[in-house]
Amino acid sequence: MNTSDIKRINTRHCGSALPLALLAVVVMFVGGVGLLRIGYQGRVQAIRETNVIQARAAADAGLAQALHSLNESFDSGGLGPYNMPSAANQGVVGSGSTFSYSVTTTPSGSYVIESVGNAGAAVRSVSSGLSLRGPFEYALFADKGIDLTNATTVDWYGDPGSSSLAVGTNSTKKGAITLKNSTRINGDVAVGVGGDPDTVIDLKNASSITGNTYAMAEEYVLESVVVPAALRSLPSSGKLEESVTLTGSKRYSSIDLKNNNDITIAGPVSLYVEDDLKLGNSSEVKILNEPGASLVLYVGGKIDTKNSSIFNNLTKVPARFKIFGLDGCDSIVLKNNAALYGAIYAPKAKLTLHNSADIYGSITVEEYTQKNSAVFRYPASLREAAAGDPLVRLKIKTWEED
């Protein structure tokens, strides 16, 4: 084979390889463009989904801020139809998203929050209806534990509506709720977040719970009691030791009622007792069965009742006798020798009930111990809260997302 033949062969091979190379380049280019397109679309989709998540979170943040602002205004007494809290295009820290919210009222007087979150092109909204929540939603609640003695009964009276009576604790410890022999709770029992009801609730012989037992989804927060400004501003009347009839509010440094003395309540009375409240033997705090007669007690120290002393609510309406223990109220000892009609909220107190007096009302404390058998009856009406009542809060009742 001569030189000219070799050149012709090489030229022919080069001519056939060039189209193949060009084809390969075209295929790679098309594939690359496709991959770039897929990557771009994925990136765009990721941005969209991120914006949706941020918009949703912003809407939730707006709802949370609206609820906080409402409760602050509610506490201060400055909430009215013409000064509802609102926000427009407020930024969320650490995010490019914003939220706006408004609050309206319904004809029935409840509140509705509308919150809208924006992030990029994404817009999400949430709507929530609110209701009032008072401090007496539980028949009996003790932050650290409940000890009910033999043959105790916890039951309703009045119309319970759609909700069951509830007894509860935030504790998850073994035996935090102890029901001794033949004790019966006609309702539900709730234990602390993550707790095992079978471990936390100790049922002794023949004890029973008719409703559900469950672990709460979130802690039941026991808020500290704040004395109303009007009561704090009253001049102190010093220590009260002798019998007295009251028709209006008073402030005392302490109450140490001597044996066989009485405090008679003949009107709508609120008392601020800065330190201890003690009732001597056979002494009595008596709420007359008269229109408007009621007693709200704010106590900064211990509450101690001696033998045969009594809180005697002659109206037999529990809502007309309420005790609120401040953080310094760490002990309540009751030796009522007759039925007690009233509601007690003392989040730092260990309450001990002696004798077999029946209770008609609600108790919320740190620890509750019942020494002797009694019937504990919870009136459904105590769940009803009104603006201006102590420790009333707005809570979320309904929730809708868009």
PyMOL commands that set and color helices and strands:
alter all, ss='L'
color gray80, all
select helices_A, chain A and resi 3-76+197-200+229-232+318-320+380-383
alter helices_A, ss='H'
color red, helices_A
select strands_A, chain A and resi 87-91+98-105+111-119+122-133+140-148+153-157+166-168+177-179+184-185+188-191+201-203+208-209+213-215+239-240+244-246+250-252+254-257+262-265+268-273+277-279+284-287+294-299+303-305+310-313+321-325+331-334+340-353+359-370+375-379+393-401
alter strands_A, ss='S'
color yellow, strands_A
deselect
rebuild
show_as cartoon
